[in-house]
């Protein structure tokens, strides 16, 4: 494991060095000029470009400023010229306009993988909204399999969620998550009902993938109902309940809901389960899906 980590670290430094070198060449700057403009030593820059330098964020920012780019541009893959122009245009749009642009591009150029999409239903929302209960019943009513994305991610990785996060971190978890989504969409062309983790909407690339292949329904509820259902389940993740009091946990729920509300609202349909029985919510859900 240690050898793998060291190998990955060396590969990262080599890639970073190659990017600094490429940007310097693109700007027509010598290493001496870059050193003078950034305040970094020429020897240090030589080590960075050769993949030997252990750079700090401050050093990267200094180099990026001297190259007249942002640190994000330095860290990201250089886009194709046409993509660069598109990024510049999209950067002027508001979030709602970006969602419209995404839908328009997917529809116009057929990149949304719309074929069979409405047969695959994905339930999104915070824990306690009723995703598992309603998802299983909806799947039974439609005569299609019911699956939980978390379990499929574990299957993809061959280990538990805790182990995935411990061994691979959030980045590794999200990679397994996207691979699981691709596989589920391919394996269930005839239909499926799937529940997802509440945070999936926070990863734009993953959420875009989910929306391109699944008909997404946001199951929502008010904070109090989320709280009561989570308490009944006996699982307070990721809410703060260390003090044994529920005040902090309730504030966590409100904060998470507020931060994700606009993202959840991108779903194809919304079903409010607040003050509704399971039977009533199931009828609402059946009416919400194609």
Secondary structure, 3 states (H helix, E strand, C coil): CHHHHHHHHHHHHHHHHHHHHHHHHHHCCCHHHHHHHHCCCHHHHHHHHCCCCCCCHHHHHHHHHHCCCCHHHHHCCCCCHHHHHHHHHHCCCCHHHHHHHHHHHHHHHCCCCCCCHHHEEEEECCCCCCHHHHHHHHHHHHCCEEEEHHHHHHHHHCCCHHHHHHHHHHHHHHHHHHHHHHHHHHHCCCCEEEECCHHHHHCHHHHHHHHHHCEEEEEECCHHHHHHHHHHHCCCCCCCCCCCCCHHHHHHHHHHHHHHHHHHCCCCEEEECCCCCHHHHHHHHHHHCC
